[in-house]
Amino acid sequence: MSALIIRRAVTRLEPVEVCEGLGEYVGGPMARPETAARLLGGLFEDEAQEVFGVLMLDGKHQLVAYQEVSRGTLTSSLVHPREVFGAALRVGSVAALIVGHNHPSGLVDPSPEDCAVTERLIHAGELLGVPVLDHVIVGGSGAWVSLRTLGLGGF
């Protein structure tokens, strides 16, 4: 899987796709979970299976790149820290991450597995110096939830 590079100023990954259609998210900080939820909701729209992705942010929390990490089944997705942080470390200008996934059922209630993987990612981010700022779950009809806002998953 290749990373979608949002700005050309970042180190290129091969193969690279310049991110079309996400211009409204470039140049402004991802300071609110609503912004990440709107972006991820658009990326995961109409997906019939769980998709887990990572938004890579610079030191000002501006969007640098997006990476789809995994595709799962109707109800689950396998996520490992090496895939989540691998592309971010290769990009090089990434200072923080927001992770997210969809629930194809449309229900956004975090599962125990969602909380557990978030805790693992937060711990890995602390070790690598690339903090995970939030984990956003999106569902149907614009529904979403932020684990940070709920105080779940180690936040």
N, C-alpha and C positions, 0 to 999 in steps of 0.2 A: 504494500500500500504506500502510496506517495502522499506527502503532506501538501496541502493546498497552501501555497505561499501567498500571503496577502499583499505584502509590499516587496518590491524588487530589491530593496536595500538589505534584506536579510541574506544569509548564506543560502545558496541554492541547494536543494536536495534533488537527486536524480531518481526518477523522472519528476519534473515539477509541473504543476498546473497552476497558472495564475488564477486566482480566485475571482470568478465573475459573479456579479449579482450580490456581493457582500460589501459593496462600497460604503453603504451607510454605517457600517460597523468599524471601518478603518479610520484611524485618526482620533477617535474618542475613547476614553477609558471605559473598560468593562467594570464600572464601579457599582453597578446594581445588578442583582440576580435577574431582574426582569429583562435586562438587555441580553444576557447570556441565554435566558430561556427563549426569548423571541428568535435569536439566531439559531439555536439548536433545534427549536421547533420547526423552523423552515428547512433545516438540513435533514431532519428525520421525518418530515411530512410523508404520510402514506406508506411508511415502512411496515411490512407485515411481520417483521422479526425485530428483536432487540438489536440496537446499534449503539455502541459505546464510542464516544469521541472525546477529543481533548482540544480545548482552545488554548493556544500558546500566546502569552502576553509578554510585552517588554517591561522595562522598569517603571514605566508610567501606566502600566496595566492596559496598554493599547494592544489590540489584536495584531499578532504577527503572522500566525498560521493556524490552520485546523488540520487535525489528523484523525481519520477514522481508525480506531484501534481494533475493534472486533465486531463481528456480526454473529449473533447467536440464534437461538430458536425463538419460538413465540413467547417464551416466558423467561429466558435466561441468556446470559452472554458471558463468555470466559474473558476475564480481564486480569492481566499480570502487570506489575510495575515496570518490568523491562520494556514492554511495548508502549506503555503510557509515557515514560520518560525518555525512551530511545530517540524518537524524532526530535524532541525538545532539546536534547543535548547535542544532536547533530546540527540543528539550526544555529545554536550558539548564542543568539541574542534573546533567548527566552529567560525571563526572570521569574515567572509564575505561571500556574496553570489553573484553568477551570475545566473540570471534567463533567461529562453529562451523558445521559442515555435516555432512550425512550422506553415507554411501556406501551406496547401495541394494544393492550387491553383498553387504554385510555385512562385507567386509574393510576394516579401518581403516588399513592401511598408507598413510602420506602419499605422495602423488605429487609429482614435481618441480613441477607446477603449484600444488599446495597450498602448498608451501614458498615459491614465488615470490610468490604473492599475499599470503602472510603477511608477507614482507619488505616489500612495497609498502605494506601497511596499517600496519605498525610505523613505517615512515618517515613516512607521512602523519600518523599520530598524534603523532609527535614534533613535527612542524611545527605542528600544531593545538593541542598541549598536552593531548591526550586520548589517553593511552597505551593500546595494545592489550596486555592482560595475558596473554592466551593465545589459542590457536586449538585448538579441540577438534573432533575428528572422531568421529562416532558411527556404529556399524554395527548389525547385528542382534544379538539375544540379549544386550543390555547391553554389548557390546564398545565400547570407546572408546580414544582415544589423545590425549594432550596434546602439541602441538608444543613447548611450553615445557619440559615435562618431558624430552622427547627432545633438547632443544637444537637443534631444527631451525627453519627459517624466519626466522632472524635473532634468535632468543632467546638 
